[in-house]
């Protein structure tokens, strides 16, 4: 192995490490760390911002605090949607 080969191997290893770090950060970013303020959450839920704020104050919907600001994650919004789901009645045969 020559010096040039060794230098290229070190460069390749550093490049691969940077590439792995970039891919890992993209994988983390595609998860659910995004939080929505009440105005954006209201838009996603099809409700008014006032409804979301009052529901947070009354503790009727799930949320999290980021500092002093109440925020909703995608998981919270899905839970709110799921809590309103109504299943059809099963009718008995006569």
Helices and strands as residue ranges (DSSP letters): H 3-29, E 35-36, H 38-45, H 49-57, E 64-66, E 69-73, H 74-83
